[in-house]
Amino acid sequence: MELDESDPKVLFVKCPVILMKPSHSSKVKDFKNYNCPVYKTSARRGVLSTTGHSTNFVMMIRLPTSFEQKHWIKRGVALLTQLDD
């Protein structure tokens, strides 16, 4: 029930379904997490919109993990809504 290393030579792994339930920030429990970016495609780039954000970027999701954030940042971990296959 947390983000962990994938098997060797496995580039893409399916993510389990994530329930997104709105709640007040004061009621959200604090836990060790990785702020994982979600992109529409694996390109991780897009045209900058007037807000200064990439059109490919969707949102950030807090994923529970036992590792530090820098561990996942070095590996370039991100969630994708679709693969380019």
KOLTI-848847 format. One record per residue (C-alpha): residue number from 0; z, y, x; residue in three letters. Coordinates in steps of 0.1 Angstrom, whole numbers, plus 5000, padded with zeros to 4 digits. Layout:
REM KOLTI-848847
r num NUM | w Z | v Y | u X | residuo ALA
...
This chain:
REM KOLTI-848847
r num 0 | w 5000 | v 5000 | u 5000 | residuo MET
r num 1 | w 4992 | v 5023 | u 5029 | residuo GLU
r num 2 | w 4964 | v 5034 | u 5052 | residuo LEU
r num 3 | w 4961 | v 5009 | u 5081 | residuo ASP
r num 4 | w 4936 | v 5000 | u 5108 | residuo GLU
r num 5 | w 4904 | v 4982 | u 5097 | residuo SER
r num 6 | w 4893 | v 4949 | u 5112 | residuo ASP
r num 7 | w 4873 | v 4950 | u 5145 | residuo PRO
r num 8 | w 4836 | v 4961 | u 5141 | residuo LYS
r num 9 | w 4841 | v 4970 | u 5104 | residuo VAL
r num 10 | w 4828 | v 5005 | u 5098 | residuo LEU
r num 11 | w 4833 | v 5009 | u 5061 | residuo PHE
r num 12 | w 4861 | v 4995 | u 5039 | residuo VAL
r num 13 | w 4864 | v 4999 | u 5002 | residuo LYS
r num 14 | w 4894 | v 5020 | u 4991 | residuo CYS
r num 15 | w 4915 | v 5008 | u 4962 | residuo PRO
r num 16 | w 4913 | v 5028 | u 4930 | residuo VAL
r num 17 | w 4935 | v 5059 | u 4933 | residuo ILE
r num 18 | w 4953 | v 5072 | u 4902 | residuo LEU
r num 19 | w 4953 | v 5110 | u 4902 | residuo MET
r num 20 | w 4981 | v 5123 | u 4881 | residuo LYS
r num 21 | w 4988 | v 5160 | u 4879 | residuo PRO
r num 22 | w 5024 | v 5170 | u 4884 | residuo SER
r num 23 | w 5045 | v 5200 | u 4896 | residuo HIS
r num 24 | w 5047 | v 5203 | u 4934 | residuo SER
r num 25 | w 5085 | v 5204 | u 4933 | residuo SER
r num 26 | w 5086 | v 5169 | u 4917 | residuo LYS
r num 27 | w 5063 | v 5153 | u 4943 | residuo VAL
r num 28 | w 5081 | v 5130 | u 4967 | residuo LYS
r num 29 | w 5077 | v 5138 | u 5004 | residuo ASP
r num 30 | w 5064 | v 5108 | u 5024 | residuo PHE
r num 31 | w 5047 | v 5102 | u 5057 | residuo LYS
r num 32 | w 5010 | v 5107 | u 5050 | residuo ASN
r num 33 | w 4975 | v 5115 | u 5062 | residuo TYR
r num 34 | w 4957 | v 5144 | u 5045 | residuo ASN
r num 35 | w 4924 | v 5125 | u 5042 | residuo CYS
r num 36 | w 4892 | v 5145 | u 5034 | residuo PRO
r num 37 | w 4869 | v 5133 | u 5007 | residuo VAL
r num 38 | w 4831 | v 5139 | u 5011 | residuo TYR
r num 39 | w 4802 | v 5132 | u 4988 | residuo LYS
r num 40 | w 4781 | v 5116 | u 5016 | residuo THR
r num 41 | w 4787 | v 5103 | u 5051 | residuo SER
r num 42 | w 4769 | v 5134 | u 5065 | residuo ALA
r num 43 | w 4802 | v 5154 | u 5065 | residuo ARG
r num 44 | w 4782 | v 5185 | u 5065 | residuo ARG
r num 45 | w 4766 | v 5207 | u 5038 | residuo GLY
r num 46 | w 4756 | v 5242 | u 5031 | residuo VAL
r num 47 | w 4784 | v 5267 | u 5032 | residuo LEU
r num 48 | w 4790 | v 5281 | u 4997 | residuo SER
r num 49 | w 4802 | v 5316 | u 4990 | residuo THR
r num 50 | w 4838 | v 5304 | u 4992 | residuo THR
r num 51 | w 4832 | v 5293 | u 5028 | residuo GLY
r num 52 | w 4836 | v 5256 | u 5020 | residuo HIS
r num 53 | w 4810 | v 5229 | u 5026 | residuo SER
r num 54 | w 4791 | v 5217 | u 4995 | residuo THR
r num 55 | w 4796 | v 5182 | u 5007 | residuo ASN
r num 56 | w 4835 | v 5184 | u 5008 | residuo PHE
r num 57 | w 4852 | v 5174 | u 4976 | residuo VAL
r num 58 | w 4890 | v 5175 | u 4982 | residuo MET
r num 59 | w 4919 | v 5163 | u 5003 | residuo MET
r num 60 | w 4940 | v 5132 | u 4993 | residuo ILE
r num 61 | w 4974 | v 5124 | u 5007 | residuo ARG
r num 62 | w 4973 | v 5088 | u 5018 | residuo LEU
r num 63 | w 5006 | v 5071 | u 5028 | residuo PRO
r num 64 | w 5007 | v 5057 | u 5063 | residuo THR
r num 65 | w 5030 | v 5047 | u 5091 | residuo SER
r num 66 | w 5010 | v 5065 | u 5118 | residuo PHE
r num 67 | w 5009 | v 5102 | u 5127 | residuo GLU
r num 68 | w 4981 | v 5124 | u 5113 | residuo GLN
r num 69 | w 4966 | v 5128 | u 5148 | residuo LYS
r num 70 | w 4960 | v 5090 | u 5149 | residuo HIS
r num 71 | w 4936 | v 5091 | u 5120 | residuo TRP
r num 72 | w 4921 | v 5125 | u 5130 | residuo ILE
r num 73 | w 4910 | v 5110 | u 5163 | residuo LYS
r num 74 | w 4894 | v 5081 | u 5145 | residuo ARG
r num 75 | w 4875 | v 5104 | u 5121 | residuo GLY
r num 76 | w 4889 | v 5087 | u 5090 | residuo VAL
r num 77 | w 4876 | v 5101 | u 5057 | residuo ALA
r num 78 | w 4869 | v 5089 | u 5022 | residuo LEU
r num 79 | w 4833 | v 5089 | u 5009 | residuo LEU
r num 80 | w 4822 | v 5089 | u 4972 | residuo THR
r num 81 | w 4789 | v 5071 | u 4982 | residuo GLN
r num 82 | w 4773 | v 5054 | u 5012 | residuo LEU
r num 83 | w 4738 | v 5062 | u 5025 | residuo ASP
r num 84 | w 4726 | v 5026 | u 5022 | residuo ASP
